[in-house]
Amino acid sequence: MFGISFEELIVLLVLALILFGPEKLPEYAEKLGRLVAKLRQTSQEVTQQFHEAYHDYKLPNPLEEPPPRSFCSHCGQRLEQEFAFCPRCGQRLKAESHYDQPVGP
């Protein structure tokens, strides 16, 4: 326990009894017990926060391909999303769907 042998523990208890006296020793032992319990609880909370943060963090997989990026054929602007029009030059990027075409003869 804490790297203390049994003989050393007995010497510490005798010294504590001499220093604090038999009346105050139980009171101080109770306070020490509360302090140790509070330290354990705090230690567990901090450990749990680090554990959650560690497991929530996802490292990028080097074998996984990044999402495809497209470029505007007119101005060469790199496009991160699927745009219908280029945000730089305004060129239409997607072909019109059959819903966009007028109906009639």
Helices and strands as residue ranges (DSSP letters): H 6-56, E 70-71, E 78-79
